[in-house]
């Protein structure tokens, strides 16, 4: 995986983790907007991982 993709992936995961930990600090159900942010980050993380897999495949082949 390229250094740029690795750095992006780490930033995304870190931000998602921070959001989840912040939600855990409060009692009750998290706000819908916070849940959407976490879900959107999960989708972007999956997309970045897919691109990284494609790049690794190209580097091998």
TORLO-954982 format. One record per atom (N, C-alpha, C): residue in three letters; x, z, y. Coordinates in steps of 0.02 Angstrom, whole numbers, padded with zeros to 5 digits. Layout:
+--------+--------+--------+--------+
| residu |      u |      w |      v |
+--------+--------+--------+--------+
|    ALA |      X |      Z |      Y |
...
+--------+--------+--------+--------+
***
This chain:
+--------+--------+--------+--------+
| residu |      u |      w |      v |
+--------+--------+--------+--------+
|    UNK |  00043 |  00000 | -00059 |
|    UNK |  00000 |  00000 |  00000 |
|    UNK |  00045 |  00000 |  00062 |
|    UNK |  00027 | -00038 |  00111 |
|    UNK |  00068 | -00042 |  00172 |
|    UNK |  00065 |  00025 |  00208 |
|    UNK |  00117 |  00036 |  00247 |
|    UNK |  00121 |  00098 |  00286 |
|    UNK |  00062 |  00105 |  00334 |
|    UNK |  00041 |  00049 |  00363 |
|    UNK | -00015 |  00051 |  00410 |
|    UNK | -00080 |  00070 |  00375 |
|    UNK | -00092 |  00042 |  00315 |
|    UNK | -00152 |  00059 |  00278 |
|    UNK | -00150 |  00132 |  00255 |
|    UNK | -00092 |  00154 |  00234 |
|    UNK | -00084 |  00224 |  00214 |
|    UNK | -00099 |  00271 |  00272 |
|    UNK | -00072 |  00255 |  00330 |
|    UNK | -00082 |  00298 |  00389 |
|    UNK | -00156 |  00298 |  00408 |
|    UNK | -00188 |  00240 |  00407 |
|    UNK | -00260 |  00236 |  00423 |
|    UNK | -00300 |  00277 |  00374 |
|    UNK | -00285 |  00270 |  00310 |
|    UNK | -00322 |  00307 |  00259 |
|    UNK | -00314 |  00382 |  00269 |
|    UNK | -00255 |  00404 |  00284 |
|    UNK | -00244 |  00476 |  00295 |
|    UNK | -00281 |  00501 |  00357 |
|    UNK | -00283 |  00461 |  00410 |
|    UNK | -00320 |  00482 |  00470 |
|    UNK | -00395 |  00487 |  00456 |
|    UNK | -00421 |  00437 |  00420 |
|    UNK | -00493 |  00438 |  00403 |
|    UNK | -00511 |  00498 |  00360 |
|    UNK | -00471 |  00511 |  00308 |
|    UNK | -00484 |  00567 |  00264 |
|    UNK | -00478 |  00633 |  00301 |
|    UNK | -00430 |  00639 |  00345 |
|    UNK | -00420 |  00700 |  00383 |
|    UNK | -00480 |  00713 |  00429 |
|    UNK | -00504 |  00660 |  00461 |
|    UNK | -00562 |  00668 |  00506 |
|    UNK | -00624 |  00687 |  00466 |
|    UNK | -00633 |  00655 |  00409 |
|    UNK | -00691 |  00672 |  00367 |
|    UNK | -00687 |  00744 |  00344 |
|    UNK | -00628 |  00765 |  00323 |
|    UNK | -00618 |  00835 |  00300 |
|    UNK | -00633 |  00884 |  00357 |
|    UNK | -00609 |  00869 |  00417 |
|    UNK | -00622 |  00912 |  00474 |
|    UNK | -00697 |  00919 |  00488 |
|    UNK | -00733 |  00863 |  00483 |
|    UNK | -00806 |  00865 |  00494 |
|    UNK | -00840 |  00908 |  00441 |
|    UNK | -00821 |  00899 |  00379 |
|    UNK | -00851 |  00937 |  00325 |
|    UNK | -00837 |  01011 |  00332 |
|    UNK | -00776 |  01029 |  00349 |
|    UNK | -00759 |  01100 |  00358 |
|    UNK | -00796 |  01130 |  00417 |
|    UNK | -00805 |  01091 |  00470 |
|    UNK | -00843 |  01115 |  00528 |
|    UNK | -00916 |  01127 |  00509 |
|    UNK | -00945 |  01082 |  00469 |
|    UNK | -01014 |  01091 |  00447 |
|    UNK | -01021 |  01153 |  00403 |
|    UNK | -00970 |  01167 |  00365 |
|    UNK | -00972 |  01225 |  00319 |
|    UNK | -00972 |  01291 |  00357 |
|    UNK | -00950 |  01291 |  00419 |
|    UNK | -00948 |  01352 |  00459 |
|    UNK | -01017 |  01375 |  00482 |
|    UNK | -01066 |  01331 |  00479 |
|    UNK | -01132 |  01347 |  00504 |
|    UNK | -01181 |  01356 |  00447 |
|    UNK | -01226 |  01404 |  00456 |
|    UNK | -01279 |  01414 |  00407 |
|    UNK | -01331 |  01358 |  00414 |
|    UNK | -01366 |  01345 |  00361 |
|    UNK | -01419 |  01296 |  00364 |
|    UNK | -01393 |  01226 |  00353 |
|    UNK | -01439 |  01179 |  00359 |
|    UNK | -01424 |  01109 |  00347 |
|    UNK | -01386 |  01079 |  00406 |
|    UNK | -01334 |  01041 |  00393 |
|    UNK | -01298 |  01008 |  00448 |
|    UNK | -01343 |  00957 |  00483 |
|    UNK | -01326 |  00942 |  00545 |
|    UNK | -01363 |  00892 |  00583 |
|    UNK | -01358 |  00824 |  00549 |
|    UNK | -01411 |  00786 |  00555 |
|    UNK | -01412 |  00719 |  00526 |
|    UNK | -01355 |  00675 |  00551 |
|    UNK | -01339 |  00682 |  00615 |
|    UNK | -01285 |  00641 |  00643 |
|    UNK | -01218 |  00657 |  00611 |
|    UNK | -01206 |  00721 |  00596 |
|    UNK | -01144 |  00741 |  00563 |
|    UNK | -01142 |  00714 |  00492 |
|    UNK | -01198 |  00717 |  00458 |
|    UNK | -01201 |  00690 |  00390 |
|    UNK | -01189 |  00615 |  00390 |
|    UNK | -01218 |  00581 |  00439 |
|    UNK | -01207 |  00508 |  00444 |
|    UNK | -01134 |  00491 |  00456 |
|    UNK | -01102 |  00532 |  00498 |
|    UNK | -01031 |  00520 |  00512 |
|    UNK | -00989 |  00526 |  00449 |
|    UNK | -01003 |  00578 |  00410 |
|    UNK | -00967 |  00588 |  00347 |
|    UNK | -00979 |  00530 |  00300 |
|    UNK | -01041 |  00508 |  00295 |
|    UNK | -01058 |  00452 |  00250 |
|    UNK | -01025 |  00387 |  00274 |
|    UNK | -01025 |  00376 |  00339 |
|    UNK | -00994 |  00316 |  00366 |
|    UNK | -00919 |  00317 |  00353 |
|    UNK | -00888 |  00375 |  00362 |
|    UNK | -00817 |  00381 |  00347 |
|    UNK | -00803 |  00367 |  00274 |
|    UNK | -00847 |  00391 |  00230 |
|    UNK | -00838 |  00380 |  00158 |
|    UNK | -00839 |  00305 |  00143 |
|    UNK | -00884 |  00268 |  00176 |
|    UNK | -00887 |  00196 |  00166 |
|    UNK | -00824 |  00161 |  00191 |
|    UNK | -00799 |  00182 |  00248 |
|    UNK | -00739 |  00152 |  00276 |
|    UNK | -00679 |  00169 |  00232 |
|    UNK | -00675 |  00231 |  00208 |
|    UNK | -00621 |  00250 |  00163 |
|    UNK | -00621 |  00206 |  00100 |
|    UNK | -00680 |  00196 |  00072 |
|    UNK | -00686 |  00153 |  00013 |
|    UNK | -00664 |  00081 |  00029 |
|    UNK | -00682 |  00057 |  00087 |
|    UNK | -00663 | -00011 |  00107 |
|    UNK | -00587 | -00017 |  00115 |
|    UNK | -00556 |  00032 |  00147 |
|    UNK | -00484 |  00031 |  00156 |
|    UNK | -00449 |  00034 |  00088 |
|    UNK | -00474 |  00076 |  00043 |
|    UNK | -00445 |  00081 | -00024 |
|    UNK | -00452 |  00014 | -00061 |
|    UNK | -00508 | -00020 | -00053 |
|    UNK | -00517 | -00085 | -00085 |
|    UNK | -00467 | -00136 | -00058 |
|    UNK | -00457 | -00137 |  00007 |
|    UNK | -00408 | -00183 |  00036 |
|    UNK | -00338 | -00166 |  00011 |
|    UNK | -00323 | -00102 |  00007 |
|    UNK | -00257 | -00081 | -00018 |
|    UNK | -00247 | -00104 | -00090 |
|    UNK | -00300 | -00098 | -00131 |
|    UNK | -00295 | -00122 | -00200 |
|    UNK | -00282 | -00197 | -00203 |
|    UNK | -00317 | -00234 | -00160 |
|    UNK | -00307 | -00307 | -00157 |
|    UNK | -00236 | -00323 | -00137 |
|    UNK | -00210 | -00287 | -00088 |
|    UNK | -00141 | -00299 | -00065 |
|    UNK | -00091 | -00283 | -00121 |
|    UNK | -00102 | -00230 | -00157 |
|    UNK | -00058 | -00214 | -00214 |
|    UNK | -00061 | -00269 | -00266 |
|    UNK | -00120 | -00295 | -00280 |
|    UNK | -00128 | -00350 | -00327 |
|    UNK | -00091 | -00412 | -00305 |
|    UNK | -00094 | -00427 | -00241 |
|    UNK | -00059 | -00486 | -00215 |
|    UNK |  00016 | -00477 | -00219 |
|    UNK |  00039 | -00415 | -00206 |
|    UNK |  00111 | -00402 | -00208 |
|    UNK |  00138 | -00409 | -00279 |
|    UNK |  00097 | -00392 | -00329 |
|    UNK |  00118 | -00398 | -00399 |
|    UNK |  00117 | -00470 | -00423 |
|    UNK |  00068 | -00507 | -00398 |
|    UNK |  00058 | -00575 | -00424 |
|    UNK |  00090 | -00625 | -00382 |
+--------+--------+--------+--------+
***
